[in-house]
Amino acid sequence: MRRVIRREAGDAMDLFQTCYDYHEPVFARAAGIYPFFLPLEGSEGPVVTYQDKEVVMMGSNNYLGLTHHPRVREAAKQAIDQYGTGCTGSRFLNGNLDLHDELERQLAGMFGYEEALVFASGFLANVGVIAALGSIPGTVIFSERENHASLIDGTRLARGEVRLFGDLADLERQLAAGGDDWPHALVVCDAVFSMTGRVMDLRRLAELKRRYRFKLYVDDAHGIGVLGADGRGAVYDQGVRDAVDLLFGTFSKSLASLGGFVCGEKRVIDWLRHKTRSLIFTAGLPPASVAAALAALGVMRDEASALRTRVWANARYWREGLDAIGYYTMGSTTPIVPAMIGSESLAFRVARDLLDLGVFAIPVPYPVVPYGQSLIRTSVMPTHTRAHLDHALDAFAQVRKRYDIPEFDPDNLPTADHEDWSWFMPDQAKSAQPAA
Ligand SMILES: Cc1ncc(COP(=O)(O)O)c(C=O)c1O
């Protein structure tokens, strides 16, 4: 006879009930302001096609505009001709190409490390490496609270101890409380925070490292390509290469492809090559993506100084334009420029109106930012012309006026303990509310 496991009342809920009760997207769609998974029909870089209409792309990570560079496109096409479309297996087994090895050699050379290891995505690199190192018995991971989800998930898989820190003073307090010798600890942080463009003070972190002797892992997904000499990123920009034991980067932003990598000392990379599950138990990065990344790295080395000059000029023009309209851009100093909106559902509304006005930008609500501090995340490319940026500024000016978006006081930002859905509710949205 089948044994019936008794549950407490309330536990015996249908497994899918949580999914059935998830109404936010339903409301947002009904209100006509659902902003995610929008199917783009084509792209020329700074201009994309959505619903047969050309809109200015202000929401990408294409910081050097290389996704459409002739050298990068051509390399991807040639790789398909030579190797086919996929690796059909793990790099560990049948899916390793001479192209992967060449990419690793070039990355190690470019970033000044003994070796590099290439993964099928940046997410897989972070999650796998942090989980592997964090599972070595005795490891303590110190992870910045605002770190990217892939780092957070790595710490969740790590079997060792994980501690969060808010800022570097907090990190120092926690380190000091445990003495001054932390060679078994790994401090993990983003160099440039992806939504706000905030740059981590890596010099201060390097000073802490000298004092407390921990190991340091830096995710420079958003700095590589745009910051530092030759675009070698925040680590070079701040002159702290020697303090960074493991440097993470991705090909999915400035390097115009897909895939991620970690650079470090030879013996550590070799250990990771044999112990990182997200490298071993997944198929290798496809040939076209490897070749595109290699070509983009070449462009970044040989000819990107003009592109960088343009992206920084555009970043400045764009940020000053938003500031002049009255948006709070959170002190951004990078090509990522946030514009604070406040209410979560208003950020959705604003993104939709921008799209109608011919501008693609991304709403960022809780939990990525605190309640009541939703923003529109924008970023520029060197391939944006002044006409593109002026068109987008005009759209931002119109929506600010339309919704009376306040001038936020950085010392007194709004606080709330729940999401504001009021912009989902007017009109049609109400009729989509499921019956009680
Ligand atoms: C800071 C940061 N790290 C890691 C990743 C993951 O990179 P990928 O998109 O290559 O998986 C991202 C991408 O969103 C990111 O912003």
The ligand as an SDF file (V2000), in Angstrom:
LIG
                    3D

 16 16  0  0  0  0  0  0  0  0999 V2000
   28.9400   42.0540  -13.3450 C   0  0  0  0  0  0  0  0  0  0  0  0
   28.5580   40.8840  -14.1840 C   0  0  0  0  0  0  0  0  0  0  0  0
   29.1810   39.7110  -13.9960 N   0  0  0  0  0  0  0  0  0  0  0  0
   28.8790   38.6240  -14.7180 C   0  0  0  0  0  0  0  0  0  0  0  0
   27.9100   38.6500  -15.6890 C   0  0  0  0  0  0  0  0  0  0  0  0
   27.5680   37.4020  -16.4690 C   0  0  0  0  0  0  0  0  0  0  0  0
   28.1020   37.4890  -17.7260 O   0  0  0  0  0  0  0  0  0  0  0  0
   27.4760   36.7480  -19.0110 P   0  0  0  0  0  0  0  0  0  0  0  0
   26.3970   37.6280  -19.5370 O   0  0  0  0  0  0  0  0  0  0  0  0
   28.6350   36.6360  -19.9070 O   0  0  0  0  0  0  0  0  0  0  0  0
   26.9570   35.4240  -18.5730 O   0  0  0  0  0  0  0  0  0  0  0  0
   27.2430   39.8490  -15.9440 C   0  0  0  0  0  0  0  0  0  0  0  0
   26.2070   39.9280  -16.9990 C   0  0  0  0  0  0  0  0  0  0  0  0
   25.1110   40.3220  -16.8150 O   0  0  0  0  0  0  0  0  0  0  0  0
   27.5640   41.0000  -15.1620 C   0  0  0  0  0  0  0  0  0  0  0  0
   26.9180   42.1530  -15.3470 O   0  0  0  0  0  0  0  0  0  0  0  0
  1  2  1  0
  2  3  1  0
  2 15  2  0
  3  4  2  0
  4  5  1  0
  5  6  1  0
  5 12  2  0
  6  7  1  0
  7  8  1  0
  8  9  2  0
  8 10  1  0
  8 11  1  0
 12 13  1  0
 12 15  1  0
 13 14  2  0
 15 16  1  0
M  END
$$$$
